[in-house]
Amino acid sequence: MSVLRNTSLTAALVLGLGLAAGTAQAGIATPATATAAPSVATTENVRWVCGVFHCWWRPNAPGFWVTPGYARGWGPPPGPRCFWRRGWGGWNRVCP
């Protein structure tokens, strides 16, 4: 009976120390992630830039490049190589 009791006490002690060590590590890691965040939010001006037959997603587009009215509701492309192409039926999204 005493062997079983010693084993259960040892297991409880090891489990308790393991949980205490886990919470201590989480407490130490939390402030480091909070201070790593940049203090100034950065934004990037992106828009659809259209030619006669193609529209492509352009980051940091100059202010004088205006998105046409028909492209304002398209939203961002689903993939990095997607663009819009003008065809017989109007504008079609192409994702190669």
N, C-alpha and C positions, 0 to 999 in steps of 0.2 A: 504494500500500500504506500509506503514512503517513497519507493522508486517512482511510482506513477505520479505522486504528488510533486516530487522534485522535477520530473520531466515536464509536467504542465506548468510549473512555476518558471522553469528555464525557458520554455517556449513563449510564455507570456512576457517575460523580460526581454527576450530577443525581439519579439514583435513590437513591444513598446518602444524599444530603442530604435528599431527600424522606422517606425512611424515618426518618431521625434526627429530623426535625422532627415527624413523626407520633407517635413514641414520647414525645417531650418534652411534647407537648400532652396526651397521655393520662396521663402522670405528674403533670402539674399538676392535671388535672381530678379525679383519683381522691381526693385528700384533701378536696376541697371537698364531694363527695357524702357522704363519711363523716361530716363534721362537721355536715351539714345534718339528719341524722336526729335526731328528738326523743329526749331522754334518758329520758323517762317514757312508758311505753306507756299508751295510752288505750283503754278498753274501753267498749262501749255495751251496755246491757241491752235486748235485743229479745226479743219473744215473740209468740205468737199470742194475740189477745184475742178472745173469742167472746161473741156475744150469742145470742139465741134462734135466728136464722136465718142469721147471717153470722159469719165469723171473718176478722179482718184482722191483718196484720203490723204491730206497733206498736213503734217504737224508743222507748227510755227509758220503758217502761211502769212505772207505780208497782208497788211490791212487793206491794201488797194485791190486784192483779189476777193471778189464778192461771190458768195455761194448763190447760184441761181435759185429762183423761187421753187422750181420743181424738185430741187435736191435738198431742200431744208428739212423735209420730213423723213429722210432716209435713215438717219441715225448712223452710228459707227459701223464699220464693216464687221462681219462675223469672223474674218480671218485676215492675216497680214497681207495677203496677196490679192484680196478681193477688190473689184472695181465695178463700175457701171459702164455698159457699152450701149450705144444707140443703134438700134436695129430697125427692121421693118415694122415691128409692133410697138415701138417706143423704146424706153430705157429698160435694159435687162441686167440683173446682177450676175457677174461672172466671178466664180471662185475657183481658180485652177489648182 
